[in-house]
Amino acid sequence: MAERTNHLIELLPRKDRNRLLALCEPVELQFEQILWEQGKPAHQVYFPTGAFISLVASLDGKPVLEIGMAGFEGVLGAQLVWGVRNAPLHAVVQGAGAALRIEVAPFRREARRSPALRRSLDLYLSVLMSQLGTSAACVRFHLIGPRLARWLLMTQDRSRSNTFHVTHQFLSYMLGVRRVGITAAAGALQDHGLITYTRGTLTVLDRRGLEAAACSCYAADRRSYAELLN
């Protein structure tokens, strides 16, 4: 299997990339591992290479709704270059796998030293802000079925696999709806031959069909990323 990398790091000039990689340590992130708690200081920055991370809004101290996602295309902690130390969102591992981790202080020093890294982080923050805004509108105006299709496509993109682990409970947590709603929406996608779902393992059977079933937010997210970071 080809070595997995992080797209933001790969965009850097070789000297900047090698310098940043020398400061990072490889780690394995576990499913449902909490990396940040909203409102509390963030101590590490993560560049996922195989794992992917949900960004979740909290209400009354309890995580209630996913509004963003970071995988090999991005980073958890870009806002630290602005001096924002407290985590703006709850961060929980949605897909187990590898990541590169760096402490906050050396990360900020390297961002000051490398204009290329700073530019990539600023662009990624712009993309992330667009994703967060799209998610807020999506929750308000789109039905559960299209939202679920969008979420599954986002997950497939970051897992880089047709098959991944997910539970109804985790889906309801991510989409902010009751489990019965997830069951009905997933059942409809399965009845149309777009997915199979058994004992926590979901397989995408028809990628094009799933894209057609998803709300327009999925395509909007992909466009915003491609325009700035490809």
C-alpha positions as CSV (number, residue, x, y, z in Angstrom):
1,M,0.0,0.0,0.0
2,A,1.3,3.5,-0.9
3,E,2.3,5.6,2.1
4,R,-0.4,8.0,3.1
5,T,0.5,11.6,3.4
6,N,-1.2,14.9,4.3
7,H,-2.2,17.2,1.4
8,L,-1.4,20.5,3.2
9,I,2.1,19.3,4.1
10,E,2.7,17.9,0.5
11,L,1.8,21.4,-0.9
12,L,4.8,22.9,0.9
13,P,8.2,23.5,-0.7
14,R,10.6,20.7,0.0
15,K,12.7,22.6,2.6
16,D,9.6,23.8,4.5
17,R,8.0,20.4,4.3
18,N,11.1,18.6,5.6
19,R,11.5,21.1,8.4
20,L,7.9,20.7,9.5
21,L,8.1,16.9,9.3
22,A,11.1,16.9,11.6
23,L,9.1,18.6,14.3
24,C,6.2,16.1,14.0
25,E,5.7,12.7,15.6
26,P,3.6,9.9,14.1
27,V,0.7,8.8,16.2
28,E,-2.2,6.3,15.8
29,L,-5.6,7.9,16.7
30,Q,-8.4,5.7,18.0
31,F,-12.1,5.7,17.1
32,E,-14.0,8.2,19.4
33,Q,-10.7,9.5,20.9
34,I,-11.2,13.0,22.2
35,L,-8.5,15.3,21.0
36,W,-9.9,18.7,22.0
37,E,-12.6,19.9,24.4
38,Q,-14.4,23.0,23.3
39,G,-13.3,26.1,25.3
40,K,-10.2,24.4,26.8
41,P,-6.6,25.0,25.7
42,A,-5.4,23.0,22.7
43,H,-1.9,21.4,23.4
44,Q,-1.3,19.7,20.0
45,V,-1.9,20.2,16.3
46,Y,-2.8,17.2,14.2
47,F,-2.1,16.6,10.5
48,P,-4.2,13.4,9.7
49,T,-2.7,11.0,7.2
50,G,-5.0,8.1,7.6
51,A,-7.3,9.2,10.4
52,F,-10.1,11.7,10.2
53,I,-11.6,14.0,12.8
54,S,-15.0,15.4,13.5
55,L,-15.4,19.0,14.6
56,V,-18.4,19.1,16.9
57,A,-20.3,22.0,18.4
58,S,-21.2,21.8,22.1
59,L,-24.3,23.0,23.9
60,D,-24.4,23.4,27.7
61,G,-21.1,21.6,27.8
62,K,-22.3,18.6,25.8
63,P,-21.2,17.8,22.2
64,V,-24.3,17.8,20.1
65,L,-23.7,18.3,16.4
66,E,-20.9,17.8,13.9
67,I,-20.3,20.9,11.8
68,G,-17.0,20.1,10.2
69,M,-14.5,17.3,9.4
70,A,-10.7,17.2,8.9
71,G,-8.8,14.4,7.2
72,F,-5.7,14.0,5.1
73,E,-6.7,17.2,3.2
74,G,-6.4,19.4,6.3
75,V,-5.3,20.0,9.8
76,L,-6.7,20.2,13.3
77,G,-5.3,23.4,14.9
78,A,-4.8,25.9,12.1
79,Q,-6.3,28.7,14.2
80,L,-3.4,28.5,16.6
81,V,-1.3,30.6,14.2
82,W,-3.6,33.4,15.0
83,G,-2.9,33.1,18.7
84,V,-6.2,31.4,19.5
85,R,-5.2,28.8,22.1
86,N,-8.6,27.6,23.4
87,A,-10.3,25.0,21.2
88,P,-13.3,26.6,19.3
89,L,-14.9,23.2,18.9
90,H,-14.9,19.7,20.3
91,A,-12.7,17.4,18.3
92,V,-13.3,13.6,18.3
93,V,-11.7,11.0,16.1
94,Q,-14.3,9.7,13.6
95,G,-12.0,7.4,11.7
96,A,-9.1,5.6,13.4
97,G,-5.7,5.8,11.7
98,A,-2.4,7.6,11.5
99,A,-1.6,11.3,12.0
100,L,1.3,13.6,12.5
101,R,1.3,15.5,15.8
102,I,3.2,18.6,16.8
103,E,3.2,20.6,19.9
104,V,1.7,24.1,19.8
105,A,4.9,26.1,20.5
106,P,7.1,24.6,17.7
107,F,4.1,24.7,15.3
108,R,3.7,28.4,15.8
109,R,7.4,29.0,15.5
110,E,7.5,27.1,12.2
111,A,4.4,29.0,10.9
112,R,6.2,32.3,11.6
113,R,9.4,31.0,9.9
114,S,7.6,29.6,6.8
115,P,5.5,32.0,4.7
116,A,4.4,29.0,2.6
117,L,3.0,27.1,5.7
118,R,1.3,30.3,6.9
119,R,-0.3,30.8,3.6
120,S,-1.6,27.2,3.4
121,L,-3.0,27.4,6.9
122,D,-4.7,30.7,6.2
123,L,-6.3,29.2,3.0
124,Y,-7.4,26.1,4.9
125,L,-9.0,28.3,7.6
126,S,-10.9,30.0,4.8
127,V,-12.1,26.7,3.5
128,L,-13.0,25.5,7.0
129,M,-15.0,28.7,7.7
130,S,-16.9,28.1,4.4
131,Q,-17.6,24.4,5.5
132,L,-18.8,25.5,8.9
133,G,-21.2,28.0,7.3
134,T,-22.5,25.5,4.8
135,S,-23.1,23.0,7.6
136,A,-25.1,25.5,9.6
137,A,-27.4,26.1,6.7
138,C,-27.6,22.4,5.8
139,V,-28.9,21.5,9.3
140,R,-31.5,24.2,9.1
141,F,-32.8,23.6,5.5
142,H,-32.0,20.1,4.3
143,L,-33.7,16.8,5.1
144,I,-32.0,14.0,7.0
145,G,-31.6,11.7,3.9
146,P,-29.6,14.2,1.8
147,R,-27.6,15.3,4.8
148,L,-26.7,11.6,5.6
149,A,-25.7,11.1,2.0
150,R,-23.4,14.2,2.2
151,W,-21.9,13.0,5.4
152,L,-21.2,9.5,4.0
153,L,-19.5,11.0,1.0
154,M,-17.4,13.2,3.2
155,T,-16.4,10.2,5.3
156,Q,-15.6,8.1,2.2
157,D,-13.4,10.8,0.8
158,R,-11.4,11.0,4.0
159,S,-11.2,7.2,4.7
160,R,-10.2,6.7,1.0
161,S,-12.2,3.4,1.2
162,N,-15.6,2.2,0.1
163,T,-16.0,0.5,3.5
164,F,-15.7,2.1,6.9
165,H,-16.9,1.6,10.5
166,V,-19.8,3.6,11.8
167,T,-22.7,3.1,14.2
168,H,-26.3,4.4,14.2
169,Q,-25.5,6.0,17.6
170,F,-22.5,7.8,16.2
171,L,-24.4,8.9,13.1
172,S,-27.2,10.4,15.2
173,Y,-24.6,12.2,17.3
174,M,-22.9,13.6,14.2
175,L,-26.1,14.7,12.5
176,G,-27.9,15.9,15.6
177,V,-31.0,13.7,15.1
178,R,-32.6,10.8,16.8
179,R,-31.5,7.2,16.0
180,V,-34.9,6.4,14.5
181,G,-34.3,9.1,11.9
182,I,-30.9,7.7,11.0
183,T,-32.4,4.2,10.7
184,A,-35.0,5.4,8.3
185,A,-32.6,7.5,6.2
186,A,-30.0,4.7,6.0
187,G,-32.6,2.2,5.2
188,A,-33.8,4.3,2.2
189,L,-30.3,4.6,0.9
190,Q,-29.8,0.8,1.3
191,D,-33.2,0.1,-0.5
192,H,-32.0,2.1,-3.5
193,G,-28.8,0.1,-3.7
194,L,-26.5,2.9,-2.8
195,I,-25.0,1.4,0.4
196,T,-25.0,-1.7,2.5
197,Y,-24.9,-1.5,6.3
198,T,-24.4,-4.4,8.7
199,R,-23.2,-4.5,12.3
200,G,-21.5,-1.1,12.2
201,T,-19.8,-1.7,8.8
202,L,-21.0,0.5,6.0
203,T,-20.1,0.0,2.3
204,V,-20.7,2.5,-0.5
205,L,-22.0,0.5,-3.5
206,D,-22.9,3.3,-5.8
207,R,-20.8,6.5,-5.5
208,R,-22.6,8.4,-8.3
209,G,-26.0,7.5,-6.9
210,L,-25.0,8.7,-3.5
211,E,-23.8,12.0,-4.9
212,A,-27.1,12.4,-6.6
213,A,-28.9,11.7,-3.3
214,A,-26.8,14.2,-1.3
215,C,-27.7,17.8,-0.8
216,S,-25.9,20.5,-2.7
217,C,-23.7,21.2,0.3
218,Y,-21.3,18.3,-0.6
219,A,-20.5,19.8,-4.0
220,A,-20.1,23.3,-2.5
221,D,-17.6,22.0,0.0
222,R,-15.5,20.3,-2.7
223,R,-15.5,23.4,-4.9
224,S,-14.3,25.7,-2.1
225,Y,-11.5,23.3,-1.3
226,A,-10.5,22.8,-4.9
227,E,-10.5,26.5,-5.7
228,L,-8.1,27.4,-2.9
229,L,-5.9,24.3,-2.1
230,N,-5.4,22.3,-5.3
